[in-house]
Amino acid sequence: MQLNFRRQGKGQPVVVIHGLFGSLDNLNGLSKALAEHYDVIAVDVRNHGLSPRSEHISYQDMAKDILALIAQLELERPVLIGHSMGGKIAMMAAGMAPDVIGGLVVADMAPVAYTQARHNEVFAGLQAVIAAGCDDRKTADAVLSEHVKIMGVRQFLLKSFVPGHSSPWRFNVTALLEHYPTIMNWPGLEAPYTGPVLFIKGGESDYLLPEYQADVIRQFPHAKARVIPGTGHWLHAEKPQLFNRLVLDFLAQAS
C-alpha cells in the first residue's frame, strides 16, 4: 500500500508515525525540529489522512506499509518514531525487520494489549457528526461536544474534519470501529528487537505503566525510558521542547 508522506531535511533517515485518528500533521512540530539535522519522512498510516483506505487493519499490515515505504525510498536503517498507535506500528516494523530498522522512539505506548475500551465516546461523537451532516467546524464541534467533553481532544479530532463528503472525517471511521479490538490488542514480537529503543512516557498518562516493564524488557531488551512530568498522552504537544530534546538526544546517541 502506497502511503501518503511528507519529506523534509537531510541526513540520517527518520520516519515519524502518528496515532489513532491522526495524520502526519499531528507531529509536525517534531518533524520540523528534526529536519534541521535529519531526513524526516512523516506518514499518514492506512485509513488515515490522505493514505488509502483498507478493510485490513492489523499491526502486521500497518508495519508492512512502513517497511514498503522504507524500501521504496531506499532508506538506510531509519529510526522510527511513533506516538500511541504509531508506536505499536513502529515496534511491529522493528520486530518484523530488525536488520532494516536502526532504532525506535515510542511515545506513550507499551507493547501490551489494552483491555479497557478508551475511545467509546470518541466513536459516538464521530458517528454523530456524520449522522448530523455537519458542514462546518463550529456545528461539528457542537455535536461532538455532546460526547467528547475534553476540548483538547475535540480540537485534535477536528483537525481531520473536512466537510463536503459522505463522511467528513479524514480517517475511516467504519473500519477503525470494526477493528478497534485489534487496534487495542498487541500480537507480540516473534523475537526480541535488540536495537536501541527509547520509551517516553507522559507523567500523568496511564498508557505506559510500571507493571508493563517486564513486557517491555522481554521484547526490547535494550530499551531505555524517560518520563515527562505534568503531561498526559499528548506529551509531544503539551511539552514540545522537552519532548523534541529527548528525541534529538536519543538520535545523536543511536547514530
C-alpha positions as a Markdown table, in Angstrom:
| # | Residue | x | y | z |
|---|---|---|---|---|
| 1 | Met | 0.0 | 0.0 | 0.0 |
| 2 | Gln | 1.4 | 3.4 | -1.0 |
| 3 | Leu | 1.3 | 5.7 | 2.0 |
| 4 | Asn | 1.0 | 9.4 | 1.7 |
| 5 | Phe | 4.1 | 11.1 | 3.2 |
| 6 | Arg | 5.9 | 14.4 | 3.6 |
| 7 | Arg | 9.7 | 14.6 | 3.4 |
| 8 | Gln | 11.9 | 17.3 | 4.7 |
| 9 | Gly | 15.5 | 17.8 | 5.7 |
| 10 | Lys | 18.7 | 15.9 | 5.0 |
| 11 | Gly | 20.8 | 13.4 | 6.9 |
| 12 | Gln | 20.1 | 10.1 | 8.7 |
| 13 | Pro | 16.5 | 9.0 | 7.8 |
| 14 | Val | 13.8 | 9.2 | 10.5 |
| 15 | Val | 10.2 | 8.0 | 9.9 |
| 16 | Val | 7.5 | 9.7 | 12.0 |
| 17 | Ile | 4.3 | 7.8 | 12.6 |
| 18 | His | 1.1 | 9.3 | 14.1 |
| 19 | Gly | -1.5 | 7.7 | 16.3 |
| 20 | Leu | -5.2 | 6.7 | 16.1 |
| 21 | Phe | -7.5 | 9.4 | 14.4 |
| 22 | Gly | -4.4 | 11.4 | 13.5 |
| 23 | Ser | -2.4 | 12.4 | 10.4 |
| 24 | Leu | 1.2 | 13.3 | 9.6 |
| 25 | Asp | 0.4 | 16.9 | 10.7 |
| 26 | Asn | 0.0 | 15.9 | 14.3 |
| 27 | Leu | 3.7 | 15.6 | 14.8 |
| 28 | Asn | 4.7 | 18.4 | 12.5 |
| 29 | Gly | 6.4 | 20.3 | 15.3 |
| 30 | Leu | 8.7 | 17.4 | 15.9 |
| 31 | Ser | 9.2 | 16.8 | 12.2 |
| 32 | Lys | 10.3 | 20.5 | 11.7 |
| 33 | Ala | 12.7 | 20.3 | 14.6 |
| 34 | Leu | 14.3 | 17.1 | 13.4 |
| 35 | Ala | 14.5 | 18.3 | 9.8 |
| 36 | Glu | 17.3 | 20.7 | 10.8 |
| 37 | His | 19.5 | 17.7 | 11.3 |
| 38 | Tyr | 17.8 | 14.6 | 9.7 |
| 39 | Asp | 15.9 | 13.4 | 6.7 |
| 40 | Val | 12.4 | 13.3 | 8.1 |
| 41 | Ile | 9.6 | 11.3 | 6.5 |
| 42 | Ala | 6.2 | 11.8 | 8.2 |
| 43 | Val | 3.5 | 9.4 | 7.1 |
| 44 | Asp | -0.3 | 9.0 | 7.1 |
| 45 | Val | -0.9 | 5.4 | 8.1 |
| 46 | Arg | -3.6 | 3.4 | 6.2 |
| 47 | Asn | -7.2 | 4.6 | 6.8 |
| 48 | His | -5.9 | 8.0 | 8.0 |
| 49 | Gly | -5.1 | 11.3 | 6.3 |
| 50 | Leu | -4.6 | 11.0 | 2.6 |
| 51 | Ser | -3.4 | 7.4 | 2.6 |
| 52 | Pro | -5.5 | 4.7 | 1.0 |
| 53 | Arg | -8.5 | 3.0 | 2.8 |
| 54 | Ser | -8.5 | -0.7 | 3.6 |
| 55 | Glu | -10.6 | -3.2 | 5.4 |
| 56 | His | -7.5 | -4.9 | 6.6 |
| 57 | Ile | -6.1 | -3.3 | 9.9 |
| 58 | Ser | -3.6 | -5.3 | 11.8 |
| 59 | Tyr | -0.3 | -4.2 | 13.2 |
| 60 | Gln | 1.4 | -6.6 | 10.8 |
| 61 | Asp | -0.4 | -4.9 | 7.9 |
| 62 | Met | 0.4 | -1.4 | 9.0 |
| 63 | Ala | 4.0 | -2.3 | 9.7 |
| 64 | Lys | 4.3 | -3.8 | 6.2 |
| 65 | Asp | 3.2 | -0.4 | 4.8 |
| 66 | Ile | 6.0 | 1.3 | 6.7 |
| 67 | Leu | 8.6 | -1.3 | 5.5 |
| 68 | Ala | 7.4 | -1.0 | 1.9 |
| 69 | Leu | 7.9 | 2.8 | 2.1 |
| 70 | Ile | 11.3 | 2.4 | 3.5 |
| 71 | Ala | 12.2 | 0.1 | 0.6 |
| 72 | Gln | 10.6 | 2.4 | -1.9 |
| 73 | Leu | 12.6 | 5.4 | -0.7 |
| 74 | Glu | 15.8 | 3.3 | -0.2 |
| 75 | Leu | 16.2 | 4.5 | 3.4 |
| 76 | Glu | 19.2 | 3.1 | 5.2 |
| 77 | Arg | 18.4 | 1.9 | 8.7 |
| 78 | Pro | 15.9 | 4.6 | 9.6 |
| 79 | Val | 14.9 | 5.3 | 13.2 |
| 80 | Leu | 11.1 | 5.0 | 13.6 |
| 81 | Ile | 9.3 | 7.5 | 15.9 |
| 82 | Gly | 5.7 | 6.6 | 16.8 |
| 83 | His | 3.1 | 8.1 | 19.1 |
| 84 | Ser | 0.4 | 5.9 | 20.6 |
| 85 | Met | -0.9 | 3.5 | 17.9 |
| 86 | Gly | 2.0 | 4.7 | 15.8 |
| 87 | Gly | 4.3 | 3.5 | 18.5 |
| 88 | Lys | 2.9 | 0.0 | 18.1 |
| 89 | Ile | 3.3 | 0.2 | 14.4 |
| 90 | Ala | 6.9 | 1.2 | 14.8 |
| 91 | Met | 7.5 | -1.6 | 17.3 |
| 92 | Met | 6.0 | -4.2 | 15.0 |
| 93 | Ala | 8.0 | -3.0 | 12.0 |
| 94 | Ala | 11.2 | -3.3 | 14.0 |
| 95 | Gly | 10.2 | -6.8 | 15.1 |
| 96 | Met | 9.4 | -7.9 | 11.6 |
| 97 | Ala | 12.6 | -6.4 | 10.0 |
| 98 | Pro | 15.2 | -5.8 | 12.7 |
| 99 | Asp | 18.0 | -5.5 | 10.3 |
| 100 | Val | 16.2 | -2.7 | 8.5 |
| 101 | Ile | 15.3 | -0.5 | 11.5 |
| 102 | Gly | 18.1 | 1.4 | 13.2 |
| 103 | Gly | 16.2 | 2.3 | 16.4 |
| 104 | Leu | 12.9 | 3.3 | 17.9 |
| 105 | Val | 11.3 | 6.1 | 19.8 |
| 106 | Val | 7.9 | 5.1 | 21.3 |
| 107 | Ala | 5.9 | 7.9 | 22.7 |
| 108 | Asp | 3.4 | 6.9 | 25.5 |
| 109 | Met | 2.6 | 3.4 | 24.4 |
| 110 | Ala | 3.5 | 0.0 | 25.7 |
| 111 | Pro | 3.9 | -3.3 | 23.8 |
| 112 | Val | 0.9 | -4.8 | 25.5 |
| 113 | Ala | -2.8 | -5.5 | 24.9 |
| 114 | Tyr | -5.1 | -2.9 | 26.5 |
| 115 | Thr | -8.3 | -4.4 | 27.8 |
| 116 | Gln | -10.1 | -1.1 | 28.6 |
| 117 | Ala | -12.1 | 0.5 | 25.8 |
| 118 | Arg | -10.8 | 4.0 | 25.8 |
| 119 | His | -12.5 | 5.6 | 22.8 |
| 120 | Asn | -16.2 | 4.8 | 23.1 |
| 121 | Glu | -17.2 | 8.4 | 23.5 |
| 122 | Val | -14.9 | 9.4 | 20.6 |
| 123 | Phe | -16.5 | 6.9 | 18.2 |
| 124 | Ala | -20.0 | 8.0 | 19.3 |
| 125 | Gly | -19.1 | 11.6 | 18.6 |
| 126 | Leu | -17.6 | 10.9 | 15.2 |
| 127 | Gln | -20.7 | 8.9 | 14.2 |
| 128 | Ala | -23.0 | 11.7 | 15.5 |
| 129 | Val | -21.2 | 14.3 | 13.3 |
| 130 | Ile | -21.7 | 12.0 | 10.3 |
| 131 | Ala | -25.4 | 11.4 | 11.1 |
| 132 | Ala | -26.0 | 15.1 | 11.6 |
| 133 | Gly | -24.5 | 16.0 | 8.2 |
| 134 | Cys | -22.4 | 18.8 | 9.7 |
| 135 | Asp | -21.0 | 21.0 | 7.0 |
| 136 | Asp | -18.9 | 23.4 | 9.1 |
| 137 | Arg | -16.5 | 23.0 | 12.0 |
| 138 | Lys | -18.5 | 25.0 | 14.5 |
| 139 | Thr | -21.5 | 22.8 | 14.1 |
| 140 | Ala | -19.4 | 19.7 | 14.2 |
| 141 | Asp | -17.8 | 20.8 | 17.4 |
| 142 | Ala | -21.2 | 21.4 | 19.0 |
| 143 | Val | -22.3 | 17.9 | 18.0 |
| 144 | Leu | -19.0 | 16.3 | 19.1 |
| 145 | Ser | -19.1 | 18.1 | 22.4 |
| 146 | Glu | -22.2 | 16.1 | 23.4 |
| 147 | His | -20.0 | 13.0 | 23.5 |
| 148 | Val | -16.4 | 14.3 | 23.9 |
| 149 | Lys | -16.2 | 16.7 | 26.8 |
| 150 | Ile | -12.4 | 17.5 | 26.7 |
| 151 | Met | -11.9 | 20.5 | 24.4 |
| 152 | Gly | -8.3 | 19.4 | 23.5 |
| 153 | Val | -9.5 | 16.1 | 22.3 |
| 154 | Arg | -12.2 | 17.7 | 20.1 |
| 155 | Gln | -9.6 | 20.2 | 18.7 |
| 156 | Phe | -7.4 | 17.2 | 17.8 |
| 157 | Leu | -10.2 | 15.4 | 16.1 |
| 158 | Leu | -11.5 | 18.4 | 14.3 |
| 159 | Lys | -8.1 | 18.8 | 12.6 |
| 160 | Ser | -9.3 | 15.9 | 10.4 |
| 161 | Phe | -12.8 | 17.4 | 9.8 |
| 162 | Val | -13.2 | 18.0 | 6.0 |
| 163 | Pro | -16.9 | 18.7 | 5.1 |
| 164 | Gly | -18.4 | 18.1 | 1.7 |
| 165 | His | -18.0 | 14.3 | 1.6 |
| 166 | Ser | -20.2 | 11.3 | 2.6 |
| 167 | Ser | -18.0 | 11.1 | 5.7 |
| 168 | Pro | -16.5 | 14.4 | 6.8 |
| 169 | Trp | -13.6 | 12.7 | 8.7 |
| 170 | Arg | -10.2 | 12.2 | 7.1 |
| 171 | Phe | -10.0 | 8.8 | 8.6 |
| 172 | Asn | -12.1 | 5.6 | 8.0 |
| 173 | Val | -14.4 | 5.7 | 11.0 |
| 174 | Thr | -16.2 | 2.5 | 9.9 |
| 175 | Ala | -13.1 | 0.4 | 9.5 |
| 176 | Leu | -11.4 | 1.8 | 12.7 |
| 177 | Leu | -14.6 | 1.0 | 14.8 |
| 178 | Glu | -14.9 | -2.5 | 13.3 |
| 179 | His | -11.2 | -3.3 | 14.0 |
| 180 | Tyr | -10.9 | -1.4 | 17.3 |
| 181 | Pro | -10.3 | -4.6 | 19.3 |
| 182 | Thr | -7.4 | -5.3 | 17.0 |
| 183 | Ile | -6.0 | -1.8 | 17.5 |
| 184 | Met | -6.2 | -2.1 | 21.3 |
| 185 | Asn | -4.6 | -5.6 | 21.1 |
| 186 | Trp | -0.9 | -6.5 | 20.7 |
| 187 | Pro | 0.2 | -9.7 | 19.0 |
| 188 | Gly | 3.7 | -9.5 | 20.4 |
| 189 | Leu | 7.0 | -9.9 | 18.5 |
| 190 | Glu | 8.3 | -13.3 | 17.3 |
| 191 | Ala | 11.8 | -12.4 | 18.6 |
| 192 | Pro | 13.1 | -9.5 | 20.7 |
| 193 | Tyr | 14.3 | -6.4 | 18.9 |
| 194 | Thr | 17.8 | -5.7 | 20.2 |
| 195 | Gly | 18.4 | -2.3 | 18.6 |
| 196 | Pro | 18.3 | 0.9 | 20.6 |
| 197 | Val | 14.8 | 1.9 | 21.9 |
| 198 | Leu | 13.6 | 4.9 | 23.9 |
| 199 | Phe | 10.2 | 4.9 | 25.5 |
| 200 | Ile | 8.9 | 8.4 | 26.5 |
| 201 | Lys | 6.0 | 8.4 | 29.0 |
| 202 | Gly | 3.6 | 11.2 | 29.8 |
| 203 | Gly | 3.9 | 11.6 | 33.6 |
| 204 | Glu | 0.1 | 11.7 | 34.1 |
| 205 | Ser | -0.8 | 9.1 | 31.4 |
| 206 | Asp | -1.8 | 5.5 | 32.1 |
| 207 | Tyr | -0.7 | 4.0 | 28.8 |
| 208 | Leu | 2.9 | 3.1 | 29.9 |
| 209 | Leu | 2.7 | 1.8 | 33.5 |
| 210 | Pro | 5.4 | 0.2 | 35.7 |
| 211 | Glu | 3.6 | -3.1 | 35.5 |
| 212 | Tyr | 4.4 | -3.3 | 31.8 |
| 213 | Gln | 8.1 | -3.1 | 32.4 |
| 214 | Ala | 8.6 | -6.9 | 32.1 |
| 215 | Asp | 6.7 | -6.9 | 28.7 |
| 216 | Val | 8.9 | -4.0 | 27.5 |
| 217 | Ile | 12.2 | -5.6 | 28.5 |
| 218 | Arg | 11.3 | -9.0 | 27.1 |
| 219 | Gln | 10.6 | -7.6 | 23.7 |
| 220 | Phe | 13.1 | -4.7 | 23.7 |
| 221 | Pro | 15.9 | -5.7 | 26.0 |
| 222 | His | 18.0 | -2.6 | 25.3 |
| 223 | Ala | 15.1 | -0.2 | 25.9 |
| 224 | Lys | 15.5 | 3.0 | 28.0 |
| 225 | Ala | 12.7 | 5.1 | 29.4 |
| 226 | Arg | 12.2 | 8.8 | 30.1 |
| 227 | Val | 9.2 | 10.5 | 31.8 |
| 228 | Ile | 8.0 | 14.0 | 31.0 |
| 229 | Pro | 6.3 | 15.2 | 34.2 |
| 230 | Gly | 3.0 | 17.0 | 34.1 |
| 231 | Thr | 1.9 | 15.7 | 30.7 |
| 232 | Gly | -0.7 | 13.2 | 29.6 |
| 233 | His | -1.0 | 11.1 | 26.5 |
| 234 | Trp | -0.3 | 14.1 | 24.2 |
| 235 | Leu | 3.1 | 14.7 | 25.7 |
| 236 | His | 4.6 | 15.9 | 22.4 |
| 237 | Ala | 2.0 | 18.7 | 22.2 |
| 238 | Glu | 2.0 | 19.6 | 25.9 |
| 239 | Lys | 5.7 | 20.0 | 26.4 |
| 240 | Pro | 7.1 | 20.0 | 22.8 |
| 241 | Gln | 10.5 | 21.5 | 23.6 |
| 242 | Leu | 11.4 | 18.8 | 26.2 |
| 243 | Phe | 9.9 | 16.1 | 24.0 |
| 244 | Asn | 11.9 | 17.2 | 21.0 |
| 245 | Arg | 15.1 | 17.4 | 23.0 |
| 246 | Leu | 14.7 | 13.8 | 24.3 |
| 247 | Val | 14.2 | 12.6 | 20.8 |
| 248 | Leu | 17.2 | 14.6 | 19.5 |
| 249 | Asp | 19.5 | 13.3 | 22.3 |
| 250 | Phe | 18.4 | 9.7 | 21.5 |
| 251 | Leu | 19.1 | 10.1 | 17.8 |
| 252 | Ala | 22.5 | 11.6 | 18.5 |
| 253 | Gln | 23.4 | 8.5 | 20.6 |
| 254 | Ala | 21.8 | 6.0 | 18.3 |
| 255 | Ser | 23.6 | 7.2 | 15.1 |
